[in-house]
Amino acid sequence: MKRLLLKLLRSLGYDLVPSQGRATMAGVLNQAKRNGLRPATIIDVGAGRGDFTRLAASIFPEAAILMIEPLSEFSAALSKVAATLPQARLVHAVASSKPGSRVLNVHPDLFGSSLLTEGEASDVNGAPREVPAITLDSAVERESLGGPYLIKIDVQGTERDVLNGAAQVLRQASFVILETSMFQFFEQGPLAHEMIAWMAERGFVPYDILGLAHRPLDGALAQADIVFVPAESALRRHHHYATPEQRAALTKRLRA
């Protein structure tokens, strides 16, 4: 969805300049690394062209990587990524709650493809295509990939379905990035508050937020990537806002 909005902006003559700021994916991962995040395995679900994999590999070069992507249109790009990253492995399938096969709605905008359908009265849902399905639990077991896991899931509305097939993986996850929606863009797709509650039931709390996307319809916040960590994560070991020295500096600036 966010990629679709970017495409729309470019059609209107606008573009977004890549940033390494704190609110970017690079900023979020680097902040977590500075504070002790050390994943043994990175799982990129909905790998697309491999952008997240390349970024994560540059920040956590010691971690093994598992890329999962069902669209054959991305195979060439992902094969190149795997060829340049010896620690990366590629699975051509959709991640789901059960193994077998699923029908993927392949959109004209490939990045918007989903197992779910959108409610818009248009041709946005594209063409159905049967693709193989795997669970994260079976994939990491087959590849002998151990935790702790850093998981990124961007699958257009079926993030919860993916996690329903990842009970064992989730128990060893230290950092989970989920794309969430504020509106019912995908039929039967969970909303952001539902995913927060679902993750809380499994011991995870929100830690960070990034990738805010606003819909062209009315400018409302449409989607955001929410980072979840275990409630007892070392990343949450401090519950102070600042050190005494930082607080004094902040107060001094406010009084200036």
ZADO-1210 file (C-alpha; in nm, 4 decimals, padded with zeros to 6 digits):
<atoms>
<atom x="00.0000" y="00.0000" z="00.0000" code="MET" pos="1"/>
<atom x="00.2784" y="00.2446" z="00.0920" code="LYS" pos="2"/>
<atom x="00.4549" y="00.1624" z="-00.2341" code="ARG" pos="3"/>
<atom x="00.1331" y="00.2391" z="-00.4215" code="LEU" pos="4"/>
<atom x="00.1160" y="00.5809" z="-00.2552" code="LEU" pos="5"/>
<atom x="00.4782" y="00.6443" z="-00.3539" code="LEU" pos="6"/>
<atom x="00.3926" y="00.5549" z="-00.7138" code="LYS" pos="7"/>
<atom x="00.1013" y="00.8009" z="-00.7018" code="LEU" pos="8"/>
<atom x="00.3246" y="01.0786" z="-00.5687" code="LEU" pos="9"/>
<atom x="00.5699" y="01.0231" z="-00.8513" code="ARG" pos="10"/>
<atom x="00.2883" y="01.0386" z="-01.1080" code="SER" pos="11"/>
<atom x="00.2037" y="01.3825" z="-00.9683" code="LEU" pos="12"/>
<atom x="00.5611" y="01.5011" z="-01.0061" code="GLY" pos="13"/>
<atom x="00.6755" y="01.4458" z="-00.6469" code="TYR" pos="14"/>
<atom x="00.9376" y="01.2130" z="-00.5076" code="ASP" pos="15"/>
<atom x="01.0697" y="01.1058" z="-00.1696" code="LEU" pos="16"/>
<atom x="01.4378" y="01.1416" z="-00.0885" code="VAL" pos="17"/>
<atom x="01.5872" y="00.8459" z="00.1017" code="PRO" pos="18"/>
<atom x="01.6727" y="00.9352" z="00.4596" code="SER" pos="19"/>
<atom x="01.8856" y="00.7793" z="00.7296" code="GLN" pos="20"/>
<atom x="01.6890" y="00.9662" z="00.9987" code="GLY" pos="21"/>
<atom x="01.5700" y="00.8146" z="01.3241" code="ARG" pos="22"/>
<atom x="01.2159" y="00.7493" z="01.1913" code="ALA" pos="23"/>
<atom x="01.3394" y="00.5436" z="00.8942" code="THR" pos="24"/>
<atom x="01.3912" y="00.1676" z="00.8854" code="MET" pos="25"/>
<atom x="01.7671" y="00.2226" z="00.8952" code="ALA" pos="26"/>
<atom x="01.7282" y="00.4538" z="01.1931" code="GLY" pos="27"/>
<atom x="01.5091" y="00.2070" z="01.3800" code="VAL" pos="28"/>
<atom x="01.7403" y="-00.0903" z="01.3221" code="LEU" pos="29"/>
<atom x="02.0540" y="00.1054" z="01.4095" code="ASN" pos="30"/>
<atom x="01.8968" y="00.2364" z="01.7319" code="GLN" pos="31"/>
<atom x="01.8018" y="-00.1165" z="01.8333" code="ALA" pos="32"/>
<atom x="02.1518" y="-00.2435" z="01.7535" code="LYS" pos="33"/>
<atom x="02.3122" y="00.0318" z="01.9629" code="ARG" pos="34"/>
<atom x="02.0965" y="-00.0812" z="02.2531" code="ASN" pos="35"/>
<atom x="02.1834" y="-00.4477" z="02.2280" code="GLY" pos="36"/>
<atom x="01.9706" y="-00.6128" z="01.9576" code="LEU" pos="37"/>
<atom x="02.1659" y="-00.9095" z="01.8176" code="ARG" pos="38"/>
<atom x="01.9475" y="-01.1360" z="01.6005" code="PRO" pos="39"/>
<atom x="02.0853" y="-01.4722" z="01.4960" code="ALA" pos="40"/>
<atom x="01.8392" y="-01.4909" z="01.2060" code="THR" pos="41"/>
<atom x="01.6553" y="-01.2261" z="01.0053" code="ILE" pos="42"/>
<atom x="01.3281" y="-01.3364" z="00.8433" code="ILE" pos="43"/>
<atom x="01.2024" y="-01.1151" z="00.5599" code="ASP" pos="44"/>
<atom x="00.8427" y="-01.2112" z="00.4794" code="VAL" pos="45"/>
<atom x="00.7209" y="-01.0421" z="00.1632" code="GLY" pos="46"/>
<atom x="01.0764" y="-00.9775" z="00.0501" code="ALA" pos="47"/>
<atom x="00.9834" y="-00.8054" z="-00.2776" code="GLY" pos="48"/>
<atom x="01.3053" y="-00.6958" z="-00.4452" code="ARG" pos="49"/>
<atom x="01.5097" y="-00.7537" z="-00.1314" code="GLY" pos="50"/>
<atom x="01.5417" y="-00.3944" z="-00.0112" code="ASP" pos="51"/>
<atom x="01.4854" y="-00.4784" z="00.3559" code="PHE" pos="52"/>
<atom x="01.7151" y="-00.7794" z="00.3380" code="THR" pos="53"/>
<atom x="02.0015" y="-00.5716" z="00.1997" code="ARG" pos="54"/>
<atom x="01.9523" y="-00.3046" z="00.4660" code="LEU" pos="55"/>
<atom x="01.9248" y="-00.5516" z="00.7531" code="ALA" pos="56"/>
<atom x="02.2302" y="-00.7428" z="00.6300" code="ALA" pos="57"/>
<atom x="02.4355" y="-00.4231" z="00.6299" code="SER" pos="58"/>
<atom x="02.3418" y="-00.3559" z="00.9930" code="ILE" pos="59"/>
<atom x="02.3527" y="-00.7154" z="01.1214" code="PHE" pos="60"/>
<atom x="02.6157" y="-00.8819" z="00.8974" code="PRO" pos="61"/>
<atom x="02.6565" y="-01.1790" z="01.1334" code="GLU" pos="62"/>
<atom x="02.2909" y="-01.2862" z="01.1080" code="ALA" pos="63"/>
<atom x="02.1568" y="-01.5560" z="00.8787" code="ALA" pos="64"/>
<atom x="01.8751" y="-01.4377" z="00.6511" code="ILE" pos="65"/>
<atom x="01.5632" y="-01.6086" z="00.5216" code="LEU" pos="66"/>
<atom x="01.3748" y="-01.4321" z="00.2409" code="MET" pos="67"/>
<atom x="01.0196" y="-01.5458" z="00.1645" code="ILE" pos="68"/>
<atom x="00.8447" y="-01.4194" z="-00.1494" code="GLU" pos="69"/>
<atom x="00.5750" y="-01.5854" z="-00.3647" code="PRO" pos="70"/>
<atom x="00.5891" y="-01.3649" z="-00.6752" code="LEU" pos="71"/>
<atom x="00.7993" y="-01.5052" z="-00.9584" code="SER" pos="72"/>
<atom x="00.8323" y="-01.1510" z="-01.0943" code="GLU" pos="73"/>
<atom x="01.0757" y="-01.0790" z="-00.8095" code="PHE" pos="74"/>
<atom x="01.2797" y="-01.3980" z="-00.8509" code="SER" pos="75"/>
<atom x="01.5601" y="-01.2453" z="-01.0568" code="ALA" pos="76"/>
<atom x="01.6120" y="-00.9546" z="-00.8171" code="ALA" pos="77"/>
<atom x="01.6057" y="-01.1799" z="-00.5111" code="LEU" pos="78"/>
<atom x="01.8424" y="-01.4300" z="-00.6693" code="SER" pos="79"/>
<atom x="02.0915" y="-01.1464" z="-00.7178" code="LYS" pos="80"/>
<atom x="02.0526" y="-01.0495" z="-00.3521" code="VAL" pos="81"/>
<atom x="02.1092" y="-01.4097" z="-00.2443" code="ALA" pos="82"/>
<atom x="02.4145" y="-01.4325" z="-00.4700" code="ALA" pos="83"/>
<atom x="02.5748" y="-01.1295" z="-00.3033" code="THR" pos="84"/>
<atom x="02.4836" y="-01.2344" z="00.0522" code="LEU" pos="85"/>
<atom x="02.6129" y="-01.5846" z="00.1292" code="PRO" pos="86"/>
<atom x="02.4182" y="-01.5861" z="00.4562" code="GLN" pos="87"/>
<atom x="02.0845" y="-01.5353" z="00.2741" code="ALA" pos="88"/>
<atom x="01.8447" y="-01.8097" z="00.1676" code="ARG" pos="89"/>
<atom x="01.5398" y="-01.7703" z="-00.0553" code="LEU" pos="90"/>
<atom x="01.2064" y="-01.9517" z="-00.0424" code="VAL" pos="91"/>
<atom x="00.9592" y="-01.8986" z="-00.3275" code="HIS" pos="92"/>
<atom x="00.6289" y="-01.9295" z="-00.1418" code="ALA" pos="93"/>
<atom x="00.3704" y="-01.7382" z="00.0533" code="VAL" pos="94"/>
<atom x="00.3969" y="-01.7554" z="00.4326" code="ALA" pos="95"/>
<atom x="00.0704" y="-01.8702" z="00.5851" code="SER" pos="96"/>
<atom x="-00.0886" y="-02.0403" z="00.8845" code="SER" pos="97"/>
<atom x="-00.0885" y="-02.3773" z="00.7058" code="LYS" pos="98"/>
<atom x="00.1307" y="-02.5398" z="00.4387" code="PRO" pos="99"/>
<atom x="-00.0063" y="-02.6323" z="00.0979" code="GLY" pos="100"/>
<atom x="-00.1182" y="-02.3757" z="-00.1577" code="SER" pos="101"/>
<atom x="-00.3059" y="-02.0455" z="-00.1510" code="ARG" pos="102"/>
<atom x="-00.4603" y="-01.8151" z="-00.4102" code="VAL" pos="103"/>
<atom x="-00.2700" y="-01.4878" z="-00.4328" code="LEU" pos="104"/>
<atom x="-00.4369" y="-01.1839" z="-00.5906" code="ASN" pos="105"/>
<atom x="-00.1601" y="-01.0435" z="-00.8099" code="VAL" pos="106"/>
<atom x="-00.2095" y="-00.6696" z="-00.8464" code="HIS" pos="107"/>
<atom x="-00.0986" y="-00.4507" z="-01.1374" code="PRO" pos="108"/>
<atom x="00.1161" y="-00.2912" z="-00.8668" code="ASP" pos="109"/>
<atom x="00.2987" y="-00.6097" z="-00.7661" code="LEU" pos="110"/>
<atom x="00.3832" y="-00.4808" z="-00.4192" code="PHE" pos="111"/>
<atom x="00.0113" y="-00.4568" z="-00.3399" code="GLY" pos="112"/>
<atom x="-00.0565" y="-00.8246" z="-00.4131" code="SER" pos="113"/>
<atom x="-00.2380" y="-01.0027" z="-00.1316" code="SER" pos="114"/>
<atom x="-00.4159" y="-01.3205" z="-00.0297" code="LEU" pos="115"/>
<atom x="-00.7036" y="-01.0896" z="00.0622" code="LEU" pos="116"/>
<atom x="-00.9179" y="-00.8688" z="-00.1588" code="THR" pos="117"/>
<atom x="-00.9663" y="-00.4942" z="-00.1303" code="GLU" pos="118"/>
<atom x="-01.3070" y="-00.3353" z="-00.0900" code="GLY" pos="119"/>
<atom x="-01.2639" y="-00.0719" z="-00.3602" code="GLU" pos="120"/>
<atom x="-01.4999" y="-00.0946" z="-00.6569" code="ALA" pos="121"/>
<atom x="-01.2206" y="-00.1167" z="-00.9142" code="SER" pos="122"/>
<atom x="-00.9768" y="-00.3618" z="-01.0712" code="ASP" pos="123"/>
<atom x="-00.7149" y="-00.3201" z="-00.7976" code="VAL" pos="124"/>
<atom x="-00.7313" y="-00.6884" z="-00.6997" code="ASN" pos="125"/>
<atom x="-00.5725" y="-00.8017" z="-01.0241" code="GLY" pos="126"/>
<atom x="-00.5597" y="-01.1678" z="-01.1241" code="ALA" pos="127"/>
<atom x="-00.5742" y="-01.4760" z="-00.8973" code="PRO" pos="128"/>
<atom x="-00.2709" y="-01.7054" z="-00.8992" code="ARG" pos="129"/>
<atom x="-00.2157" y="-02.0286" z="-00.7073" code="GLU" pos="130"/>
<atom x="00.1137" y="-02.0267" z="-00.5182" code="VAL" pos="131"/>
<atom x="00.2798" y="-02.2672" z="-00.2736" code="PRO" pos="132"/>
<atom x="00.2345" y="-02.1919" z="00.0961" code="ALA" pos="133"/>
<atom x="00.4680" y="-02.2626" z="00.3870" code="ILE" pos="134"/>
<atom x="00.4701" y="-02.1794" z="00.7578" code="THR" pos="135"/>
<atom x="00.7539" y="-01.9893" z="00.9211" code="LEU" pos="136"/>
<atom x="00.7942" y="-02.2668" z="01.1758" code="ASP" pos="137"/>
<atom x="00.8495" y="-02.5288" z="00.9057" code="SER" pos="138"/>
<atom x="01.0736" y="-02.3001" z="00.6991" code="ALA" pos="139"/>
<atom x="01.3186" y="-02.2213" z="00.9789" code="VAL" pos="140"/>
<atom x="01.3214" y="-02.5857" z="01.0889" code="GLU" pos="141"/>
<atom x="01.3990" y="-02.7026" z="00.7353" code="ARG" pos="142"/>
<atom x="01.6773" y="-02.4460" z="00.7005" code="GLU" pos="143"/>
<atom x="01.8071" y="-02.5098" z="01.0565" code="SER" pos="144"/>
<atom x="01.7880" y="-02.1416" z="01.1460" code="LEU" pos="145"/>
<atom x="01.7952" y="-02.0608" z="01.5159" code="GLY" pos="146"/>
<atom x="01.6842" y="-01.7627" z="01.7203" code="GLY" pos="147"/>
<atom x="01.6730" y="-01.4984" z="01.8378" code="PRO" pos="148"/>
<atom x="01.4774" y="-01.3866" z="01.5348" code="TYR" pos="149"/>
<atom x="01.4270" y="-01.0446" z="01.3799" code="LEU" pos="150"/>
<atom x="01.1084" y="-01.0706" z="01.1744" code="ILE" pos="151"/>
<atom x="00.9733" y="-00.8245" z="00.9201" code="LYS" pos="152"/>
<atom x="00.6305" y="-00.9008" z="00.7712" code="ILE" pos="153"/>
<atom x="00.4829" y="-00.6914" z="00.4895" code="ASP" pos="154"/>
<atom x="00.2134" y="-00.9011" z="00.3241" code="VAL" pos="155"/>
<atom x="-00.0788" y="-00.6653" z="00.2677" code="GLN" pos="156"/>
<atom x="-00.3230" y="-00.7619" z="00.5392" code="GLY" pos="157"/>
<atom x="-00.2295" y="-01.1213" z="00.6276" code="THR" pos="158"/>
<atom x="00.0351" y="-01.0501" z="00.8904" code="GLU" pos="159"/>
<atom x="-00.1693" y="-01.2282" z="01.1585" code="ARG" pos="160"/>
<atom x="-00.2149" y="-01.5319" z="00.9338" code="ASP" pos="161"/>
<atom x="00.1617" y="-01.5511" z="00.8891" code="VAL" pos="162"/>
<atom x="00.2165" y="-01.5371" z="01.2648" code="LEU" pos="163"/>
<atom x="-00.0438" y="-01.8072" z="01.3225" code="ASN" pos="164"/>
<atom x="00.2005" y="-02.0362" z="01.1437" code="GLY" pos="165"/>
<atom x="00.4949" y="-01.9133" z="01.3497" code="ALA" pos="166"/>
<atom x="00.4168" y="-02.0111" z="01.7097" code="ALA" pos="167"/>
<atom x="00.7640" y="-02.1574" z="01.7705" code="GLN" pos="168"/>
<atom x="00.9449" y="-01.8777" z="01.5895" code="VAL" pos="169"/>
<atom x="00.7533" y="-01.6101" z="01.7784" code="LEU" pos="170"/>
<atom x="00.8627" y="-01.7582" z="02.1112" code="ARG" pos="171"/>
<atom x="01.2217" y="-01.6833" z="02.0129" code="GLN" pos="172"/>
<atom x="01.1565" y="-01.3511" z="01.8392" code="ALA" pos="173"/>
<atom x="01.3293" y="-01.0430" z="01.9781" code="SER" pos="174"/>
<atom x="01.2123" y="-00.7849" z="01.7220" code="PHE" pos="175"/>
<atom x="00.9006" y="-00.8034" z="01.5024" code="VAL" pos="176"/>
<atom x="00.8122" y="-00.5417" z="01.2397" code="ILE" pos="177"/>
<atom x="00.4532" y="-00.5542" z="01.1147" code="LEU" pos="178"/>
<atom x="00.2795" y="-00.3408" z="00.8558" code="GLU" pos="179"/>
<atom x="-00.0550" y="-00.2374" z="01.0072" code="THR" pos="180"/>
<atom x="-00.3613" y="-00.0570" z="00.8714" code="SER" pos="181"/>
<atom x="-00.5897" y="00.2018" z="01.0293" code="MET" pos="182"/>
<atom x="-00.8784" y="00.1246" z="00.7931" code="PHE" pos="183"/>
<atom x="-01.0299" y="-00.1921" z="00.6460" code="GLN" pos="184"/>
<atom x="-00.8444" y="-00.1722" z="00.3143" code="PHE" pos="185"/>
<atom x="-00.8349" y="-00.5511" z="00.2889" code="PHE" pos="186"/>
<atom x="-01.1462" y="-00.7540" z="00.3577" code="GLU" pos="187"/>
<atom x="-01.0968" y="-00.9593" z="00.6759" code="GLN" pos="188"/>
<atom x="-00.7604" y="-00.7943" z="00.7362" code="GLY" pos="189"/>
<atom x="-00.6941" y="-00.6979" z="01.1015" code="PRO" pos="190"/>
<atom x="-00.6575" y="-00.3321" z="01.1964" code="LEU" pos="191"/>
<atom x="-00.3658" y="-00.1831" z="01.3888" code="ALA" pos="192"/>
<atom x="-00.5356" y="-00.1936" z="01.7294" code="HIS" pos="193"/>
<atom x="-00.6305" y="-00.5575" z="01.6745" code="GLU" pos="194"/>
<atom x="-00.2713" y="-00.6513" z="01.5943" code="MET" pos="195"/>
<atom x="-00.1482" y="-00.4665" z="01.9039" code="ILE" pos="196"/>
<atom x="-00.3953" y="-00.6633" z="02.1184" code="ALA" pos="197"/>
<atom x="-00.3056" y="-00.9919" z="01.9443" code="TRP" pos="198"/>
<atom x="00.0642" y="-00.9388" z="02.0023" code="MET" pos="199"/>
<atom x="00.0016" y="-00.8358" z="02.3650" code="ALA" pos="200"/>
<atom x="-00.1666" y="-01.1716" z="02.4263" code="GLU" pos="201"/>
<atom x="00.1626" y="-01.3305" z="02.3231" code="ARG" pos="202"/>
<atom x="00.3797" y="-01.1118" z="02.5439" code="GLY" pos="203"/>
<atom x="00.4805" y="-00.8412" z="02.2942" code="PHE" pos="204"/>
<atom x="00.4428" y="-00.4649" z="02.3254" code="VAL" pos="205"/>
<atom x="00.4942" y="-00.1794" z="02.0750" code="PRO" pos="206"/>
<atom x="00.8490" y="-00.0457" z="02.0804" code="TYR" pos="207"/>
<atom x="00.8740" y="00.1801" z="01.7772" code="ASP" pos="208"/>
<atom x="00.6752" y="00.3107" z="01.4815" code="ILE" pos="209"/>
<atom x="00.7798" y="00.4161" z="01.1329" code="LEU" pos="210"/>
<atom x="00.6689" y="00.4205" z="00.7709" code="GLY" pos="211"/>
<atom x="00.3648" y="00.6406" z="00.8202" code="LEU" pos="212"/>
<atom x="00.1552" y="00.6480" z="00.5014" code="ALA" pos="213"/>
<atom x="-00.1417" y="00.8790" z="00.4491" code="HIS" pos="214"/>
<atom x="-00.4183" y="00.7936" z="00.2057" code="ARG" pos="215"/>
<atom x="-00.4894" y="01.0281" z="-00.0883" code="PRO" pos="216"/>
<atom x="-00.8646" y="01.0040" z="-00.0242" code="LEU" pos="217"/>
<atom x="-00.8614" y="01.2471" z="00.2684" code="ASP" pos="218"/>
<atom x="-00.5073" y="01.2660" z="00.4030" code="GLY" pos="219"/>
<atom x="-00.5828" y="01.0364" z="00.6982" code="ALA" pos="220"/>
<atom x="-00.3147" y="00.8075" z="00.8355" code="LEU" pos="221"/>
<atom x="-00.3571" y="00.4842" z="00.6417" code="ALA" pos="222"/>
<atom x="-00.0764" y="00.2516" z="00.7450" code="GLN" pos="223"/>
<atom x="00.2233" y="00.2326" z="00.9733" code="ALA" pos="224"/>
<atom x="00.4959" y="-00.0183" z="01.0487" code="ASP" pos="225"/>
<atom x="00.4871" y="-00.1050" z="01.4191" code="ILE" pos="226"/>
<atom x="00.7844" y="-00.2670" z="01.5898" code="VAL" pos="227"/>
<atom x="00.7049" y="-00.5149" z="01.8665" code="PHE" pos="228"/>
<atom x="00.9434" y="-00.6549" z="02.1265" code="VAL" pos="229"/>
<atom x="00.8891" y="-00.8902" z="02.4220" code="PRO" pos="230"/>
<atom x="00.7586" y="-00.6997" z="02.7233" code="ALA" pos="231"/>
<atom x="01.0684" y="-00.8040" z="02.9197" code="GLU" pos="232"/>
<atom x="01.3103" y="-00.7210" z="02.6364" code="SER" pos="233"/>
<atom x="01.6449" y="-00.5690" z="02.7294" code="ALA" pos="234"/>
<atom x="01.5518" y="-00.2890" z="02.4910" code="LEU" pos="235"/>
<atom x="01.2937" y="-00.1875" z="02.7549" code="ARG" pos="236"/>
<atom x="01.5214" y="-00.2199" z="03.0559" code="ARG" pos="237"/>
<atom x="01.5067" y="00.1557" z="03.1201" code="HIS" pos="238"/>
<atom x="01.1775" y="00.3335" z="03.1796" code="HIS" pos="239"/>
<atom x="01.3233" y="00.6790" z="03.2388" code="HIS" pos="240"/>
<atom x="01.2763" y="00.9529" z="02.9807" code="TYR" pos="241"/>
<atom x="01.6331" y="01.0850" z="03.0114" code="ALA" pos="242"/>
<atom x="01.9459" y="01.0854" z="03.2271" code="THR" pos="243"/>
<atom x="01.9746" y="01.3666" z="03.4841" code="PRO" pos="244"/>
<atom x="02.2282" y="01.5372" z="03.2571" code="GLU" pos="245"/>
<atom x="02.0020" y="01.5099" z="02.9525" code="GLN" pos="246"/>
<atom x="01.7054" y="01.6366" z="03.1531" code="ARG" pos="247"/>
<atom x="01.9058" y="01.9371" z="03.2702" code="ALA" pos="248"/>
<atom x="02.0105" y="02.0148" z="02.9124" code="ALA" pos="249"/>
<atom x="01.6498" y="01.9891" z="02.7927" code="LEU" pos="250"/>
<atom x="01.5300" y="02.2202" z="03.0686" code="THR" pos="251"/>
<atom x="01.8041" y="02.4692" z="02.9860" code="LYS" pos="252"/>
<atom x="01.7007" y="02.4779" z="02.6195" code="ARG" pos="253"/>
<atom x="01.3353" y="02.5240" z="02.7114" code="LEU" pos="254"/>
<atom x="01.4232" y="02.8206" z="02.9314" code="ARG" pos="255"/>
<atom x="01.6463" y="02.9826" z="02.6703" code="ALA" pos="256"/>
</atoms>
